[in-house]
Amino acid sequence: MNIRQSLEQQLALAMTQAGIDQPSPMIRQSQRAAFGHYQANGVMSAAKRLQKNPRALAESVVAALPEPSEFTAEVAGPGFINITLTGSYLAHALSKQLLATKPTVEKPERIVVDYSSPNLAKEMHIGHLRSTVIGDTVVRVLEHVGHTPIRANHVGDWGAQFGSLLAYLDEAEASTESAQLSDLEAFYQVASKRFREDTAFAEKARAYVVRLQAGDPELKALWQTFINTSMDHGQRVYDQLNITLTRDHAMPESQYNDDLQPLVADLTELGLIEKSDGALCVFLDEFKGKNDQPLPAMVQKTDGGFPYLATDLAALRYRHHTLKANRILYVVGASQQLHLKQVIAVARAAAFIPDNVMTQHLPFGLVLKEDGKPFKTRDGADVKLIDVALEAVDRAKNLLAARSQDLSEQDSQRIAEVVGIGAIKYAELQKNRTTDYIFDWETMLAFEGNTAPYLLYAYTRIQSLIRKSSLTITDPPTNFDLSAPQERALALKNLQMSEALDTYLDDYQANVLCNYLYELAGLFMSFYEHCPVLSAPDAVQISRLQLAQMTANTLKTGLELLGIETVERM
């Protein structure tokens, strides 16, 4: 139980004793020190509901609280309650946290997280950054708090683009035995152009998709060759970006091929299928198109092929029935909102998933250039993700060379990798997930402000401080000395890590965690400036070293949850 939860319990009991039924204390962290550490705002709404004077009611609640040992409470304004934690309580809570294991949720769940999911046969590009980085943070945090996340990399290996590519390779008699992904991507670009401009070729491509989905052995062997090449490339990108996905987490579209015809049969038996211009569709009242016309959810095309919606339906059913998921999270772009709503609605109408299995779309915006336009190369091509990662490392290495001359080549390269990759990921996660953001090298690699380099610098500064001390931190001290306000502020912020995680898990907005870590680092810098450590008496020095070490541990844990590694020196 974290501090906020403890206060919620105590205030709820006091509100009940003050005559408030169904108490809701509404505890939140104070934004200004003058208002204490926390504020309880729930009395205001209760007073309105009960038609009582809010300040008088708040006074009754404060009077019903137990004798102050953990905190003091004061009524402010029309009926707010300001709560200030005592130094002794903070010291005790710190000692308790040092001995505690990591947090565990009361009811662990199996949670499928669908993320990254690039289309194969071409290189991953900057557009894949958001889903990959956001989704990896989701699974890291879920794992940290005790859930069982199931990583689902729903790679696109079965769509119409493969019909175009297979048709072109067949026509061109191109060898794929030693083809690199760049070769396949070049083939794909030509094939896509042919598909758009040549009606006969487009028909041939569609026929190839149907043949592939029907299990044609020759086409499947050719298809498997460039799937393997694509997957190898994707793993290189994941490794470079410190993403936890491996090939074992791939759940490709092709995995569900044998399930598609039975799925359509089940929908037909349930009476949900209607024909529309030769295609098999599901029409649900909640989806309307132009002029309030019913919007079809197509599950089989007129040529017998299956669209993405059918594959996603099969995947959803598999995730519940086979993977036994309690919850399914989709980390996909905002543009897929209608598609996902239709998939989930059809699945529920067909009882493919029960009502108690929760599904949630975690949409995100676009990555833009400094001019606000989509992030492309000068010739309009997608920027390759591996190139962005490698450039980040090079830029970080140049910055570090200007700051420190005494690093070995090996250390310099390693630190540059951590700083550069961390900068990309943090810049992504520090923004509100649902909005577009500007990709700006200068800002993300800055050593000042809310950036990964700043947090990594704060971490290495703590490690340097601990190395310089002649004292050894062994067992947790029996008593923290928190006499300075900077010590108390830093102690409290360390204790609020679990609150930040709770807030993150409400809607998976990683900027909550980023802002928490930034505030923690800033409070450490203030503590370092105002509270001498190495020159303090041994007892005080040990207390401050332990507080610094706890801060380093919290920073390290938080950065790891964001998928960012740490270094001991910089």
N, C-alpha and C positions, 0 to 999 in steps of 0.2 A: 504494500500500500504506500503510495507516495504522499507528500505533504498535502497536496490539494485534496486528495481523497479523504485523508484523515480530518482535515478541516471541514469538509463537506459533512462527514458523519457527526462531528461535534456540534456544528451549527444547526444541522437538521434536528438533532435531539433538543437543543435549546429552543428552536423555533416551535417544536411540538409542545414543550413545556410552557411556552409563552402563548399557547392557544391557537397556533397556526396548524391547520390540518393540511396534509399533503405538502410538507415543506420542501422547498427547492432553494437552497442557499445561494446558488449561482456564484460560486467562488471563482475569481480570476486573479492572475498576478497583477500587482499594481504597476502602473507605468511610470509613476513618480515616487521617489523615496519619501516625500512628505505624506503620502497616503499609506505608509506602511509597506509590508511585503505582499499582502493579499487584500482584496476587497470582496465583501459579500454584498451583493446587490439584490438578493431575492426578497428581502423584506419589503421593498418598494412595491413590487407587483402583488405580494400577499396583502399588504395594507389596502391597496386599491380594490382587491377582490373582497376583502372583509369590511371595506368601508371604515377603516380606522386611520388614525393619525400615524403616518409612517415613522416619524421620528420617535414618537412615544412607543410604538411597537418595537422599533429597533432597540430602544433602551431596555425594554422587557426581555428581549432576546439576549442582550449582553449580560443582564442581571442573572439570567438562567444558566449562563456558562459556568463550568467548574472554576475553582480557584485558579488564577493564572500561574501556570508552571511552564507551559509550552509557549504561550503567546499572551499578548495583551490585546484587548479589543476596545475600540472607541467608536462612538457614533459620530458621523460627520455629515454635514449638509442636511438634506431633508430626511435621510434615513439610511444612508450607506453605513456599513460597518468596516472600519479599517483594522486590519490585523497585522501585528508586528510580532515576529517570532523572537524568542529570547535567545541570547548568546549561548546559554547552557543547553538549550534544546538543539540548536544547530550543531554544537560540539558533539553532543550525544548521537545525533543523527548521522554525522560524518563517520564516527567510529563504527556505528552499526552498519553503514553502507560499505565500509572497507571489508567487513567480514561477510557481506551478503553475496549470494550468487546472482547471476543475471536474472532479470525479471521473467516471470512465466505467466502467461494468460491463464485465466480460470478454466476456460473451455477451449483447449487446442482444437484446431480445425485442419482439414486437408483443403488447401486452397490452390487451385490451378491459376497460374499467372501466364497469360498469353502475351508474349512480348518479343521484340526484335522482328522476327518473322519476315525476312527479306524475300523477294522473288529471286530465284536462282537463275543461272545462265548469264548473269551480269554482276559486276562488282558492287559491293555495298557502297552507298554514297551518303552524303551528309544528311539526307532525309531520314536515314535509318538511325541517326544518333539519338534522337529523343526517346523513341520507344525502347531502344536497347539500354540506355543509361537509366531512364526512369524505371523501367521494369526490373532491372537488376537491383536497384535500391529497394524496390518493393519486396522482392524475395529475400534480400538480406535482412531487412527489418522484421519481416514475418518470422523468419528463422530465429532471429535473435530473441524474440519475445515468446517463443515456444510453439508457434504453429508449424505445420508441415507444408511448406510451399512446394508445388509441383511445377517446375519450369517447363513451359510449353512453347517451343520455338516452331510456330506454325508456318514453316517455310513454304513459299509458293513454287512448287515443282510440277504443277499439273494443269496449269491454265492454258488459255488460248495462245499465249506467247510461245509455248512449246510446240504447238502445231505449226506456227510460222517458222520457227527455227528448224524443226525436223524437215519440213517441206523444202526449205532452202538448202539445207545440208544434203538432202537427197538429190536435188536438182544439180547442185554444184559439184556433187561427188567429192565433197571436202573430207579430208581425213581428220578424225578427232582423236586419234590414238595419242598424239603428243601435243594436242592443242592446249594452249594456256587459256585462262579465263578471258584475257584481253582479246584473244582470237575469237572466242565464242561470242563475246560481247559485240565485236565488229560484225560477225555473221548476223547476230540478232538485230543490229541496227539496220542492216541491209534488208533482212527479212521483214522487219516491221514496215519499212518504206514500201516494199513490194505489196504487203498486205493492204496498206492504205490505198495504193494506186492501181493495183492489178486485181480486178474482180475474180478472174479465173484462179489466180494464185491464192486469194483469200478463201475461195471455196475449197481448194486443195488443202489449205492449212486447217480449216475446220474439220475436214475429213480425217486428217492426221490425228487431230485431238480425239475424235471418236475412236479411231483405231487404237490409239495409245490407251485410252480408257478401257477398251475392250480386251487389252492384254496382248496385242500384236508382239510376238517375241523379238522380231528384228528391230522394230521401232523402240521397244523397251530397252534393248541392249545399247542402242545408240544414245537413248535418253539417259541411261544410267552413267554413261561415260562422262557427260558434262555435268551431271548432278554431283558426282564425286569431286570433280574439279572445283565446282562452286562451293561445296561444303568445306573443302580444304582451305579455300580463300577466306571463307567466313570465319573459320576457326583462328586463322592468323589475325584477323581484325579483333576478334574477341580477346585473344591473348594479349595483344598490344594494348587494348583498352582496359585490361583487368576486369573483364566481364566473366561471370561464373558459368556461362553457357558452354556446354560441350556438345559433341555430336550425339551423345546419349540423350540429350534433351530435345533433339529434333523430332517433331511430330508433323511430318509433311502432309500436304494435301493428298498425295498419292496413297497415304496410309489408309484413307477412308474410301478408296475407290470401290472395293467390294461391298461396301455398306450402302452405296448410293441407290442402287435399284431396289433393294429391300426397303429402304427408307421411303421411297416414292410409293411402293406398294402399301406400306403401313399408312401413309397419309391418305391414300386412295380408299383403303378399307375404313378409315375413320370418317370418310365423307368430306374431307377437307380439300380435295383436288378438283379444280375446274380447268377446262381447256380454254386457252386464250390465244387466238391466232396460231393454233397448232401446238403451242407450248403448254406444259402442265404447270399450273400456278395455284397458290393458296391466296384467297382474298379474305382479309380480316377487316371488320368495320372500322377499326381505329386508324387505318392507313388510307388516306385520301390523296389523290393527285390533283391536277388542274381541274377546275370546274367541279370540284367535289366528287370527281370520278374515283371509283375504287382503285387502289394501287396494288398491282400484282406482286406477289413474292414468288418468283419463278424458281421451280425446283428441277425442271427438265426442259431442255430446249427442243425446238421443232426437229432438229437433226439427231436427236437422241443423246446429245451431250449434256453434261451437268454443269450448271453455273456455280459461282462461288457460294451462293446462298445454300445450295444443297450440301456442299462440302462442309460448310460451317455448322449446319444442322447436325450432320453426322458426327462432327467433332464434339459438339456440345453434348450429344447423347452419350458418346464414348467417355467423355470426362465425368459424367455423372455415374453411368452404369459400371464402367470398367475401372476408372481411376478413383471412384468413390469420393468425388469432390463435394465438400459442403458449400464451397463458394468458388466462383469463377470470375476472375478479373481480366479484362481486355485492355491492354495498354496499346491502343491504336489511335490514329489521328482523328481529329474532330470530324473530318469529312465522312467518316464511316458510321456516323451516329445513326442515320436512318437504316442503313443496312443491318447493323447490330440489333436495333430495335425490332426489325422484322424477323430476324433469326430467332431472337429470344421469344417473341410473341408466338411465332409458329410452334416453337418447341414446347411452350407452355400449353398452347391449344391442343397439341397432340399428346400431351402428358409425357413427353420425352424426358423432362425434368420436373420434379415436384415443386410445389410452392415454397418449401422450406430450403431449397437450394438457391442461394442468392447469386445474382449476376450483376456485375457492375462494369460500366465503361469508364476508363480513365483517359479521357481525351487530352490531346495536347496540340499546341499551335505549331507554326512553321519556324524554321531557322532562316533568318534574312541577312542579307549583306548590309553594310553600313548605310547604303542608300535606300534601304527599306525594300529592296527587290529580292526575289528568291535567290538563294545562294547557288550560283552557277559559275562555270568558268567563262572566260571571255568569249568563247565560241558557242556558249549556250549549253554546254554539256554539264551533267551532274558532277559535282566535286566528289572525288572518291574519298571514302572515309579513312582508308589506310593512309592516304596522302596527308589528310588533316592531322592524323595522329603523329606521323613522322615529322611534319612541320612543327608541331607543338613541341616535340622533344628538341629539335634543332634550335628553335627560338629560346626555349628555356635554358639550353646549354650556353647560348651566347649571353643571356642575361646573367647567369651564374658566374661566367668567366669574368664579367666586369665587376662582380661583387666580391669574389674570393679567388685568390691566385694560388692557394696552397692545396688544392684538391688534386689527387691523382686522376689520370685519365679514366680509370675504371670507376672511381667514386663520382667524378663529374658526370659520366654517362648515366650512372644509376640514379643520381639525384635529379638530373635533367628529365629522365623518364618519369619519375614520380611527380615532379613539379609540373611538367608539360601536360601529361595525361590527366593529372589531377585538376589542372586549370580548366581544361576542356569540360570535364565532367561536372565540376563545381559550378562553372558558368551556366551550364545547362540546368542543373538542379536548383540553383539559387533563384531562378526566375519562377514566376507563377506558371504552373504546368499548362494552364489553358490558354495562355496568351502567346503570340508570336514574340520572338526576341532577336536582337541584333547580335550577330557573331562578330565580336571585336577583340582581336588579338591583344591590343594594348591594355584594355581593361582587364581581361581575364588573367593576364600574366603579371599584373601589378602586385607589388609587395605591400601595398597599402589598400585599405578598404576591405569589403566583404568578398574576398577571393581565396582560392586554395593556397597560393603562395604565402599569403599573410597568415593563414592558420598553420601551415607547415612551419613557417618561421617561428610562430609562438611556441609550437611544440618543441622545436630544436632548441629554443632559448631555455625552456624548462630543463631539458636534458643537459644542457651546458651548465646550468646552475647546480644541478644535482651532482654532476661530475666534479665540480670545483669544491664541493663541501668535503671537509675531512671527516664528517660524521656519516655513519651508515644507518640507513633506514631499514629496520628489520620488522619487528612486530608493530602493529598499529599502536599508536600512543593511547594511553588510557584517558588522556584529557587533552583536547585541542585548546590552545590559547587563542581566542577570537576576540581580543580586546579592541583591535582596530576596526573601523567601519569597512575598510577595504577587505579585510579578512572575512568578515561576516558576509559581505556581498558576494565574494568569490565562493565561499562555502555554500551559500544558498543556491547560487547558480549551478554548482555541481550537483546538488541534491535535486534539481529540477529537470534532470535529463529524462527521467521516466515520464514526466509531464509532457515534455516535448514529443516523446515517442507516442504517447496517447493521442496528442493533437494530430500528429502525422497520420496515425492509423484511422482517424475520422474520415479523411478524404485523400490521403496519399499525396499531399502537397509537400514535396521535399524542401521547399524554401523555408518551411517551419524549422526543420533540423539545421539548415544552413544558418539561419538567423540566430538560432540558439548557440551554435558553435562560435559564431562571430562575436556575440555578446560575451560568451565565456572567455574567449581569447582577449577581448578588450578589458574585461575585469581582471584578468591575470596581469596584463600590462600595468594597470593602475595599482594593483597589489605590489607588483615588483618595484614600482617607482616609490611607493609610500611606506613599504614595510621591509626594512633591511633584513636580509636572510643570513648571509655568510658572516656578518659582523655581530649578529644577535647572540645573546647567551644560549648555551647549549639547549636548554629546554624549549626556548622560544624557536631556536633554529630548527630543531627537530619537528616541532609543530608546523612551522611554515614550509619546511621541506616536504613534509607529508601532504600538506594542502596543495603544494605545487605538483607533487607526484600524482595526486588524485586528479588534478586538472589535466595533466598530461594523459592519464589513462582515459579520462572522459573524452578529450579531444581525439585520441587515437581510436577509441570505440566509435565515436560519431563519424569520423572520416572513413573508417572501415565500412560502416553501414552505407555510406555514400559511394563505396567502391573505390576509395582513394587510399593509397598506401602512405606510410610515413617514413621519414628518415631521421637518423639520430643527430646529424649535423648538416649544416648547409653552408 
